[in-house]
Amino acid sequence: MSKTAFINSPLGITKIVGDENGVSIISVLSEGELSTKIPNELQEAVSQLQEYFEGKRKDFDFKLNPKGTDFQQKVWQELLNIPFGKTMSYMDLSKKLGDVKAIRAVASANGKNPLWIVVPCHRVIGTDGSLTGYAGGLWRKKWLLEHEIPSHQQSLF
């Protein structure tokens, strides 16, 4: 049975859902009530997310269990390869997945990513360096990139 936790973050309330098989959903809400007790199954995810927001963590190693189609899973797996502090264009992501013409499908799968921050869809930008499309709002995408990329390298946004 899935467990849920709500924690505070600089970008809003973070909702974390998972069970003994791993975390299946991490999303951000504009408002909500914080959890008073964190379920055991979610303790590591909560701890690592808090470390990320404190600037003490660049990657995550808790167990993931996102639900999606085979194609979505393939896209999300490729997103995990984008290093902290780096970005990639939707076009380059499509090329890495082997089909430049699949850019719309790749962008759609990117937008359906259920694991906010951990599967770093925020690191995907337009070919021209623009901050395009982000389910959590472009202001959150900008904040995340500024959090990860040193100010002297932020010439793109």
Salt bridges, closest charged atoms under 4 A:
GLU51 OE1 - ARG57 NE 2.80
GLU54 OE1 - LYS56 NZ 3.29
GLU146 OE2 - LYS142 NZ 2.50
GLU148 OE2 - HIS122 NE2 2.82
GLU148 OE1 - ARG123 NE 2.68
